[in-house]
Amino acid sequence: MHRPAMAGTRQLTPDVPGQRHSHDITTALFSRDELAMLSLFAEGWCVTTIARRLSMSDRTVRRRSRMLCDRLNASSIIQVVAWAARRGLI
């Protein structure tokens, strides 16, 4: 079911050229590491734990999270996680 955007909310709008099949979106928008990070966020892990599990710094996790939000025009990483989950990417 398609729901119209509520006033004052931001639409997630990936800038992906061409067709938007699930596989195309995955390879065009997310690296393997980004999908791993989104999966860990979806499981409810905190930034520190995600950083440790992915062998990176907290700052890197925060920076990459912000980049994903910017890429999808989202205001939070939770929006990105929900977007990816609805499309079966994580």
TASULZI-V342791 format. One record per backbone hydrogen bond with DSSP energy under -0.5 kcal/mol. NH is the residue of the N-H (numbers start at 1). CO is the residue of the C=O. E is the energy in kcal/mol with one decimal. If there is no record, write none. Layout:
NH:CO:E + NH:CO:E
This chain:
3:1:-0.5 + 9:6:-2.1 + 13:11:-0.7 + 13:72:-1.2 + 15:71:-0.5 + 16:14:-1.2 + 17:15:-0.5 + 25:21:-2.8 + 26:22:-2.4 + 27:23:-2.4 + 28:24:-2.2 + 29:25:-2.9 + 30:25:-0.6 + 30:26:-1.9 + 35:31:-2.2 + 36:32:-2.1 + 37:33:-2.4 + 38:34:-2.6 + 39:35:-2.3 + 40:36:-2.0 + 41:37:-2.3 + 42:38:-2.5 + 43:39:-1.6 + 44:41:-1.4 + 45:40:-2.0 + 50:46:-2.6 + 51:47:-2.8 + 52:48:-2.2 + 53:49:-2.7 + 54:50:-2.1 + 55:52:-0.9 + 56:51:-2.7 + 61:57:-2.0 + 62:58:-2.6 + 63:59:-2.6 + 64:60:-2.9 + 65:61:-2.3 + 66:62:-2.2 + 67:63:-2.2 + 68:64:-2.2 + 69:65:-2.3 + 70:66:-2.7 + 71:67:-2.6 + 72:68:-1.8 + 73:69:-0.6 + 73:70:-0.8 + 74:69:-3.0 + 80:76:-1.3 + 81:77:-2.6 + 82:78:-2.6 + 83:79:-2.5 + 84:80:-2.7 + 85:81:-2.7 + 86:82:-2.6 + 87:83:-1.0 + 88:85:-1.6 + 89:84:-2.7 + 90:84:-0.6
